């Protein structure tokens, strides 16, 4: 049954990630879409810590797991490096790490 929860959550998270990223990439050179989904996903995963197995499967593993993306984040960093946009690379890396960790921490604090 948990696999079904993961599938259902992912079916919502992945298209939402795609939509958010497409909307923001159309307006900005900086990868705000991936930054936003990764930070929001980190917060959601923080909130899901300690929840029941079914909720955790749906929310954290399925929805937030499909909403967030490590591979696109790394590709954005690589492309910034290749294009010699070192300031963009450093900002993306630093902001993503600081906001992502802060969002997860805040989610955990809210449910504690």
Secondary structure, 3 states (H helix, E strand, C coil): CHHHHHHHHHHHHHHHHHHHHHHHHCCCCCCHHHHHHHHHHHHHHHHHCCCCHHHHHHHHHHHHHHHCCHHHHHHHHHHHHHCCCHHHHHHHHHHHHHHHHHHHHHHHHHHC
